[in-house]
Amino acid sequence: MSEYLNDLELFWNNFAEEYEAIQQESPFPIAEDLRDFLLAEKILPCQTFLDLAGGSGRYLSTFQEYVKKYDLLDISQEMLKLAAKKADTNVQFINQAQEVFLNRKKKNYDLVFSAMNPALQTKADLLDFCQASKDWCLLLRVVKDEDQLFSSYEEKNPDLLLNERYKTFLDEMQISYQTKRFSYTKHEEFSREFFQEYFAEDFSLTELAEITEKAFGESQQKSNQQFLDFELIYFHVPKTYNENGS
């Protein structure tokens, strides 16, 4: 394994426990809503399923009963240890870098799924992703993450635009696709003090006083509404992409 991949594995190993805690604390039922949609569309059940960069198994416990053979691949052994606690006997774990796995002989799963995959960036990545499937490909990402208090003063996350990049690649590859949005909202109370501490290193004292006054007025607490949208891109892989890789 290259030095880059070793460093990447170390990063995710060290982050695994915190990552799992974040997943567990999330109030958004995306895994259940996605499962229900896939069942309604008859994309699930299936025989063979690849959860690419599946991490600690966010979707594993929700999907596995509808799959005969479920493979979950991740570069992090610590992530896979956490995922294993949720697994039934039909689940196999593969501790390998995505690019190594996808560049070997294609395995041709019925369904290849990846959610919030940080290693799926280029057209070549997407082509390799497609060639792992003999039927369905599913890509899930957050495409909107905004709130009333903080978003106006933060830089927009470029990963929110990755689905648009995937769509451009799919158009260039002449692969037809469909999309489905899952939208959620959450209300949470924040204090004036927390707001100021959050932005303390980003603004001068004068700027921070101005934005705090704008956000809170004379109030010490403020209700904040968050808007979160997931978008699923799903499509059948044309046979030519597995027969000759072009």
N, C-alpha and C positions, 0 to 999 in steps of 0.2 A: 504494500500500500504506500502511496506517495506521502511526503511530509504534509502536504495540504490536507489529504484525507485523514491522516493521523490526527492532525490538529482539529479537524472538524469533528471527528469521533470523540475526542477528549472534551470539546466544548459541549456537545450534546449529552455526554455522560455526566458532566458536572451540573448540567442544567436540568437533568431528568426529573428529580424530585420536585423542584420548583415548578417545572412545566406541568407536571401531573396535578399539583395543587391548584394551579390556575385553571386547568381543565375541569377539575371537580367543583370549583367555585362558580363556574359559569352558569348563569340562570337560563341560558338560551337552549331550548330543546331541539337543536338542529339535527342531531343524530336520529332522534325519533321521527321528526318531520320528514327528513330525507328518506328514511326507511319506508315510511308510509307512502311517500310519493313513488318510490321505486317499485313497491308492491302493486300500487294502483296502475302503474305503467307496464307491469309485467316484465320489468327488467330484473327484478328478483322474484322468485328464487333462481339460483343458478348452480351449476356444478362446480366450477373452479373460479376462484376470486383472488385477485392480487390487491392487497392494500399497500400501495407504494409509499415509502416514507411514512409508515403508519404510526410511528412514535410510540407513545404509551397506550395506544389502543382506544382512542376516543370513540371510534365507530365500531370497534370489535364486538363488544357485548351486545350491541343493537342489531348487527348484521349477521352474526355467525350462525344463528339458527336457520337462516335461509340459504346457507351455502353448504355444499357437501364437502368441499376442500378449500379451506381458507388459508392463504399464505400472507403473512405480514412481514414486510421487509423494512429494516431500518439500519442505519449505520451505527447506532448506539446500542451497545449491549445492556446498558442500564435502563434505557427506554423499554427494551424488549422484556427485561425482568419484570417491570411494572405491568406491561401488557399481558404477560403470562398469567398473572393473578386473575385475569378476567376471562381466560380462554377455556373453551371446551376441547374435547379430544379431536375435533376435526381441524384444529388450527395448528399450523406449522410456522415457526419463526425463523427468519433468515437474517443473520447479522452480516450485512454486506453493504458496501457503498452502492448507491443507485446506479451510477454510471458503469460500474463493473458488472452488476447484475444485468442491466439492459443491453450491454454490448456483447454479451455472450450469446450462445445459441438461443434463439427465441423460444419461449415456452408456450405461448399461445393460450392464455387464459380466456374463459368465457367473458369475464368482466375484469377490467383493470380500473382501479379507483385511486385517486390521490386527492387529499385535502390539504390546503395551505402548504403546498410543497415548496420549500425554499430553493430546491435544486433543479426545479423545472423552469428554465429561463429562456432557452433558445429554441429555434426551429428544429435543430438537430435533436435536442432533448425531447421535444414533442413527437418527432418522428419515431424515436426509440420507444417512447411511451406507447404510441399507436401499435408498433410492431409486436408488443408484448401481448396484444389482445387479438383474438380471432372473431370477436363479436362487438361487445360494448366497451367504450371508454367513458369515464366520468371524471371530470375535474371540478373541484369545489374550492371556492375562495371567498373571503370577505371582500366585497366591492364597495361597501359604504360603511364608514365608522365615524359618526359625527355626534356631537353633543352640544348643548346650549351654552355651557360655561367655558370649556377648555379649547375646543376645536379652532375657534377664531384666532387663537394665539399660538397654535402649533403648526409645524410643517406637516404637509400632507404625506402620508406614507405611500411611497411609490409602488409598493406591492398591491395596493388597491387597484392598480391599472393592469395587473398581469393578465386578467381574463381577457381584456381587450387585445392584448398582445397575442394571446392564444387564438383568439378569433381571427386575427389577421393571418396568422400562420395557417390556420385551417382553410381559410379562403384561398390562400396561395397554393395549398396542397389539394384544393378542390374536394374537400371533405365537407359534406353537409352536416350541420349540427343544430341542436335545439338548446334552449336555455330555460331555466326555472329559478325564480327568485324566492327566497325565504326571508321575510322581514320581521324584525323584532324591535321592541322598545323597552327601556328600563328607566325607572325613576330612582334617583338617589339624592340624599341630602349632603351638601358639603358646607363646611364652615369657611368663613372669611379667612381665618388663620391658615387652614389647609391650602386654600387657593394661593395665598401669598408664599407659603413655603414651597409649593409645587413649582412656581415660576421664579423663585428667588435668584437662581443662577442664570436666568434667561433675559432678564430686564434690569435696567437701572432702578434705583429706589423711586425716582420720579415717575418713570414709565409704569412701574409696578403699582404705584399709588393710583395712577390714572386708570389703568385697566381694572383694578379692584373696585374703584368707585363706579366705573361703568357697569361692572358685572353685579355688584351687590348693593349699590346705593348706600343706604344707612343700615341695611340688614346685616346680621351676623351669620345667618344661615341662608342657603339658597337651594331650591329644588332644581336638580339638573336632569334633563331627559336625554337619554342616549338613543341613537338610531343606528341599528346594525343590520346590514343586508348581506346575506350569503347568496352567491349565484352559482348554480350548477350548469356546466356545459356538458352535454351528453350526446354521443353520436356512435353510429355503427362504423367500424373500420372497413374500408373497401378491401377486398381480398388481395388486390395487387400490392398493398402495402406489407403484406406478409409473404407473398409469393416471390417478389423480387426486390423489395425494399426501396422501390423508387417512388 
